[in-house]
């Protein structure tokens, strides 16, 4: 293996890979190099169970360029050495136990790590039966509308520990939840010719989001291999990760027994038509509230107590703590179906985090008194898009 390459070009591509690894705070200490085509060098980095690779064009010389050779080098050391060169053409040549860099200044030896060349195999090039094509900006929007919740600072055991993706012939849904909250982001116009569903782990999605920061309206091809792995083909990178095995999810753990009519053992019941029926039509009262006023009132009242009481009396909302005289009142538009007066208790941190994420002046807050849930949604959703944030009430009185 020996080839010519621009030191600046090679440094930029390796450094980008290393930054993705460092962002995730876990990954291989090594870069793997192999020749996949006569004029391309494949560079691989392994981050836990995730594999990310990129190909760069180089100028090979001699018959050795077409041999299938894979070597491993220390990532940080390789980057530090390349960073000392100006933008010049360098010759990289594999010797017995070193990768030598030849330049105008002389020779620099990069030690090759022995015994790792067969440790990782690039399964990312395997064929899969289902392919999905998305624009990078749409995929980034999906992650922004779900990962804010998965990466929450509120420490609760996540039920999915990732995001559930559901592509269908009528719309696409993306869902995350823990023991007390659920977020569902829907895009009506994002449709496909078949139904595809899978879970992607949080760690993998954070890496993908980092890659997407450098993608500008490029097509991303997603290759899904049923229940095994999923591969993302970006402009400069190929990323492979395992899927969460949904058969191992304990859906009975979600929230409590009184909530079984919404979330039960049959997971499809929550995502599809029955779930839409619940969140859209069967509320006891729907409030239209000034989002910022509501948010600041909760912050003020909850300084000394993480639980707040909401008391709705026709078109007036009162926010207060149980054992203090602190309270805040505000006018709101109320749409009643069953009760004219309702008192419910929520964890203030859940409401603050959700209200801080939602934008716009007004929001809907749908309350289901008997079922002990509240659902926040935007007052004006973008055409064809919607987001619902479901929060469990702790007590109803």
C-alpha distance (Angstrom), angle and dihedral (degrees) to the residues before:
residue distance angle dihedral
X1 . . .
X2 3.78 . .
X3 3.79 129.8 .
X4 3.79 145.5 152.7
X5 3.80 120.9 -111.8
X6 3.80 140.0 159.8
X7 3.80 108.9 -95.8
X8 3.83 91.1 -145.2
X9 3.82 92.9 50.1
X10 3.80 93.4 48.1
X11 3.80 92.2 45.3
X12 3.83 92.7 52.1
X13 3.80 94.3 50.8
X14 3.81 94.4 45.3
X15 3.79 92.1 44.6
X16 3.83 91.2 51.6
X17 3.80 90.1 52.9
X18 3.78 91.2 47.4
X19 3.81 92.6 50.1
X20 3.80 90.0 54.3
X21 3.80 88.9 51.6
X22 3.81 92.6 46.4
X23 3.83 91.8 47.5
X24 3.78 89.6 58.4
X25 3.82 90.1 46.0
X26 3.78 91.3 -137.5
X27 3.75 133.0 72.8
X28 3.73 147.5 101.2
X29 3.79 119.7 -46.3
X30 3.77 87.9 -144.2
X31 3.78 141.7 72.0
X32 3.78 117.2 -144.0
X33 3.80 117.5 -148.0
X34 3.77 125.3 -164.6
X35 3.79 137.6 156.4
X36 3.78 112.8 -115.2
X37 3.79 99.7 166.2
X38 3.76 135.5 16.2
X39 3.80 93.6 -97.2
X40 3.80 103.0 24.6
X41 3.78 134.7 80.4
X42 3.81 118.2 -153.5
X43 3.83 115.6 -144.0
X44 3.80 118.0 -165.3
X45 3.78 132.7 -169.7
X46 3.80 123.3 -176.4
X47 3.81 119.8 -147.2
X48 3.80 109.2 -173.1
X49 3.83 103.2 -63.3
X50 3.80 92.2 -17.3
X51 3.78 123.6 97.3
X52 3.80 122.5 -158.0
X53 3.77 123.2 -177.9
X54 3.79 139.3 174.1
X55 3.79 132.8 -169.5
X56 3.79 125.0 -140.5
X57 3.77 131.1 -170.7
X58 3.80 115.1 -115.5
X59 3.79 135.2 167.2
X60 3.79 110.3 -111.4
X61 3.78 122.7 -161.3
X62 3.76 130.6 -163.5
X63 3.78 132.2 9.1
X64 3.81 93.0 -68.5
X65 3.81 89.4 73.5
X66 3.79 92.9 76.5
X67 3.81 96.4 49.5
X68 3.79 116.8 108.3
X69 3.77 101.1 -114.2
X70 3.78 127.1 159.6
X71 3.78 123.7 -171.2
X72 3.80 134.9 175.9
X73 3.81 126.4 -142.9
X74 3.80 134.7 175.8
X75 3.80 106.2 -87.9
X76 3.80 99.8 -147.9
X77 3.79 93.9 44.9
X78 3.80 92.3 49.7
X79 3.81 91.5 51.0
X80 3.81 93.5 46.4
X81 3.80 91.3 52.1
X82 3.82 94.4 47.5
X83 3.80 90.3 48.5
X84 3.83 89.8 64.7
X85 3.81 93.1 62.5
X86 3.78 125.4 85.5
X87 3.78 118.7 -132.8
X88 3.80 97.9 -65.5
X89 3.76 140.1 130.0
X90 3.80 113.0 -96.7
X91 3.79 132.8 -172.9
X92 3.78 116.7 -131.2
X93 3.78 116.3 -164.0
X94 3.80 131.5 176.6
X95 3.77 114.7 -131.4
X96 3.81 126.0 178.2
X97 3.83 99.6 -69.3
X98 3.78 101.9 -6.5
X99 3.77 141.5 64.8
X100 3.79 105.2 -137.4
X101 3.79 123.8 -152.7
X102 3.80 114.3 -154.0
X103 3.79 118.7 -163.0
X104 3.80 139.8 149.8
X105 3.81 88.4 -85.8
X106 3.80 95.0 55.1
X107 3.80 138.8 -98.0
X108 3.80 129.2 -33.6
X109 3.80 121.3 -169.9
X110 3.81 120.3 -143.8
X111 3.83 111.6 -164.9
X112 3.81 115.7 -123.9
X113 3.80 115.6 -136.0
X114 3.78 107.8 -125.1
X115 3.82 121.0 -142.4
X116 3.81 99.1 23.6
X117 3.77 101.9 86.5
X118 3.82 93.9 94.3
X119 3.78 96.0 35.5
X120 3.81 95.3 95.4
X121 3.76 125.3 34.3
X122 3.77 120.0 -162.7
X123 3.77 101.7 -117.6
X124 3.78 87.2 163.0
X125 3.79 91.1 91.0
X126 3.79 94.6 58.3
X127 3.78 117.1 117.2
X128 3.77 119.6 -107.0
X129 3.80 129.1 -165.3
X130 3.82 99.7 -132.1
X131 3.80 125.5 57.0
X132 3.80 128.3 -175.8
X133 3.81 124.0 -171.8
X134 3.81 120.4 -155.6
X135 3.77 135.6 169.2
X136 3.79 111.1 -111.5
X137 3.82 93.2 -124.6
X138 3.82 91.1 54.7
X139 3.79 91.8 49.2
X140 3.80 90.6 48.6
X141 3.81 89.7 51.2
X142 3.82 89.6 53.0
X143 3.80 90.9 52.7
X144 3.81 93.1 45.6
X145 3.81 90.1 53.4
X146 3.80 94.1 50.8
X147 3.80 111.3 24.0
X148 3.81 92.1 60.9
X149 3.78 84.3 70.8
X150 3.82 98.9 40.1
X151 3.83 89.8 50.1
X152 3.79 91.7 47.5
X153 3.80 119.0 147.0
X154 3.81 88.7 -135.9
X155 3.79 104.7 100.3
X156 3.79 108.6 -134.6
X157 3.76 128.4 138.6
X158 3.82 106.3 -97.1
X159 3.79 114.9 -133.9
X160 3.81 94.6 -152.2
X161 3.83 100.5 21.9
X162 3.76 84.5 -152.3
X163 3.79 142.1 28.6
X164 3.79 127.9 -62.6
X165 3.83 111.6 -137.8
X166 3.79 119.6 -159.1
X167 3.80 118.6 -179.8
X168 3.79 116.2 -178.9
X169 3.79 143.9 161.2
X170 3.82 93.1 -95.6
X171 3.83 105.8 34.5
X172 3.79 143.8 -26.2
X173 3.81 125.8 -112.0
X174 3.80 131.6 -166.1
X175 3.78 118.4 -166.5
X176 3.80 138.0 -175.4
X177 3.79 130.1 171.7
X178 3.78 147.2 162.2
X179 3.79 130.8 -166.2
X180 3.82 95.6 -65.2
X181 3.80 107.7 20.1
X182 3.78 141.8 48.6
X183 3.81 133.0 -170.6
X184 3.77 122.4 -162.5
X185 3.82 120.0 -174.2
X186 3.82 116.4 -172.0
X187 3.80 133.4 -170.8
X188 3.80 113.0 -167.4
X189 3.80 96.9 -168.2
X190 3.80 94.6 50.2
X191 3.81 99.8 92.6
X192 3.81 135.5 153.9
X193 3.76 136.6 -164.8
X194 3.82 92.5 -109.2
X195 3.79 140.2 25.3
X196 3.81 116.2 -97.0
X197 3.82 125.2 177.0
X198 3.79 131.1 177.7
X199 3.83 144.5 143.8
X200 3.80 120.9 -122.6
X201 3.84 118.7 -163.1
X202 3.79 120.3 -113.7
X203 3.82 93.4 -120.7
X204 3.80 92.1 55.4
X205 3.81 93.1 47.3
X206 3.80 91.8 52.3
X207 3.81 88.8 55.2
X208 3.81 91.1 48.1
X209 3.79 90.6 50.2
X210 3.80 89.5 53.9
X211 3.81 90.3 52.1
X212 3.82 91.4 48.3
X213 3.80 91.8 58.0
X214 3.81 87.7 77.3
X215 3.80 96.3 42.1
X216 3.82 116.9 93.5
X217 3.81 114.2 -165.7
X218 3.78 93.2 -42.0
X219 3.76 122.3 150.1
X220 3.79 115.6 -104.4
X221 3.78 118.4 -157.0
X222 3.80 114.2 -151.1
X223 3.80 115.6 -161.6
X224 3.78 113.9 -163.8
X225 3.79 122.6 -161.7
X226 3.78 108.4 -166.7
X227 3.84 112.4 -98.6
X228 3.80 93.3 -24.4
X229 3.78 116.2 74.7
X230 3.76 143.5 -33.3
X231 3.80 129.1 -137.2
X232 3.81 128.7 -154.6
X233 3.78 119.7 -158.1
X234 3.81 111.3 -157.6
X235 3.79 128.2 176.7
X236 3.81 93.8 -93.3
X237 3.80 103.6 9.8
X238 3.77 143.2 52.5
X239 3.79 115.1 -152.7
X240 3.80 126.2 -169.9
X241 3.79 127.4 -174.7
X242 3.81 138.9 164.9
X243 3.78 121.4 -106.4
X244 3.78 127.0 -123.2
X245 3.78 108.8 -104.2
X246 3.81 101.8 -123.0
X247 3.80 90.8 -162.8
X248 3.81 88.2 71.6
X249 3.81 95.0 54.4
X250 3.79 114.7 113.1
X251 3.77 101.5 -142.2
X252 3.82 92.9 172.7
X253 3.80 86.4 69.6
X254 3.81 90.9 66.6
X255 3.81 112.5 112.8
X256 3.83 108.1 -55.0
X257 3.79 146.7 -49.0
X258 3.79 94.1 -87.5
X259 3.79 88.1 62.3
X260 3.79 95.6 56.5
X261 3.79 93.1 104.0
X262 3.80 87.7 68.4
X263 3.80 103.2 30.3
X264 3.77 117.8 26.8
X265 3.78 139.6 140.6
X266 3.78 91.0 -67.5
X267 3.78 99.2 74.5
X268 3.82 93.3 -169.1
X269 3.79 87.8 68.1
X270 3.77 92.4 71.0
X271 3.78 99.5 45.7
X272 3.78 104.6 40.6
X273 3.80 135.9 53.9
X274 3.80 98.2 -44.4
X275 3.78 91.6 55.7
X276 3.82 92.6 48.9
X277 3.79 88.9 51.3
X278 3.80 91.9 54.9
X279 3.78 99.0 46.5
X280 3.80 95.4 43.6
X281 3.79 107.8 40.0
X282 3.78 117.2 15.7
X283 3.79 105.0 63.3
X284 3.81 119.7 130.0
X285 3.78 93.1 -141.7
X286 3.80 133.8 0.6
X287 3.80 118.4 -154.8
X288 3.79 126.1 -157.7
X289 3.82 104.1 -154.2
X290 3.78 138.8 176.3
X291 3.82 98.5 -107.4
X292 3.80 98.9 -150.3
X293 3.81 93.8 44.1
X294 3.80 90.3 49.2
X295 3.82 91.9 47.1
X296 3.80 95.3 49.6
X297 3.81 92.4 45.7
X298 3.81 90.7 53.8
X299 3.81 91.3 48.2
X300 3.80 91.3 50.8
X301 3.81 97.1 45.7
X302 3.82 95.1 43.0
X303 3.81 98.7 52.7
X304 3.82 91.3 106.9
X305 3.79 100.1 25.2
X306 3.77 130.9 42.5
X307 3.81 93.4 -151.9
X308 3.79 121.9 71.6
X309 3.80 131.2 -171.7
X310 3.79 121.6 -134.3
X311 3.79 116.5 -158.8
X312 3.80 117.2 -173.2
X313 3.78 116.6 -165.0
X314 3.78 107.9 176.4
X315 3.85 104.6 -66.7
X316 3.78 97.1 -8.0
X317 3.80 125.8 89.4
X318 3.79 120.4 -160.8
X319 3.83 121.3 -166.7
X320 3.80 116.9 -165.3
X321 3.81 147.7 145.7
X322 3.76 121.7 -110.6
X323 3.82 102.4 -120.9
X324 3.81 103.1 26.8
X325 3.78 137.6 68.4
X326 3.81 91.6 -123.0
X327 3.77 112.9 120.3
X328 3.78 143.2 143.5
X329 3.80 129.1 -150.2
X330 3.78 129.5 -159.2
X331 3.76 138.3 170.4
X332 3.78 118.1 -115.1
X333 3.76 138.5 167.5
X334 3.80 110.3 -107.1
X335 3.78 128.4 -161.8
X336 3.81 108.4 -162.7
X337 3.78 127.1 -163.7
X338 3.79 103.8 163.5
X339 3.81 116.2 -4.3
X340 3.80 129.0 40.7
X341 3.78 93.3 -166.2
X342 3.80 124.2 39.7
X343 3.79 134.9 171.2
X344 3.82 119.8 -166.6
X345 3.80 135.7 165.1
X346 3.81 125.4 -137.6
X347 3.77 137.6 179.0
X348 3.81 102.9 -104.6
X349 3.83 93.4 -146.2
X350 3.81 90.8 60.5
X351 3.80 92.2 51.1
X352 3.81 94.5 43.7
X353 3.79 93.3 51.0
X354 3.81 93.5 46.8
X355 3.80 95.8 44.3
X356 3.80 90.7 47.5
X357 3.79 89.9 55.8
X358 3.82 97.3 46.9
X359 3.78 114.1 79.5
X360 3.78 131.2 -156.0
X361 3.80 132.5 72.2
X362 3.82 97.6 -92.0
X363 3.81 133.4 37.8
X364 3.79 137.0 -176.6
X365 3.79 119.1 -120.9
X366 3.80 110.5 -168.9
X367 3.81 114.5 -165.1
X368 3.80 125.2 -158.1
X369 3.76 102.0 -167.5
X370 3.81 101.3 -173.7
X371 3.80 93.5 40.3
X372 3.82 93.5 49.1
X373 3.79 97.6 -128.8
X374 3.78 139.6 118.4
X375 3.79 126.0 -161.9
X376 3.80 123.6 -155.6
X377 3.79 118.9 -158.0
X378 3.76 137.4 164.7
X379 3.80 117.9 -91.7
X380 3.79 91.4 -139.0
X381 3.79 114.1 26.6
X382 3.76 120.4 -166.6
X383 3.78 111.4 -97.7
X384 3.78 109.1 -78.5
X385 3.83 94.4 4.4
X386 3.80 132.6 94.4
X387 3.77 138.8 169.3
X388 3.81 126.7 -160.1
X389 3.80 122.9 -169.9
X390 3.79 112.6 -164.4
X391 3.82 118.7 -161.6
X392 3.78 126.6 -175.8
X393 3.77 118.5 -127.1
X394 3.80 111.9 -129.5
X395 3.81 96.4 -147.8
X396 3.79 136.7 -0.2
X397 3.76 119.4 -152.5
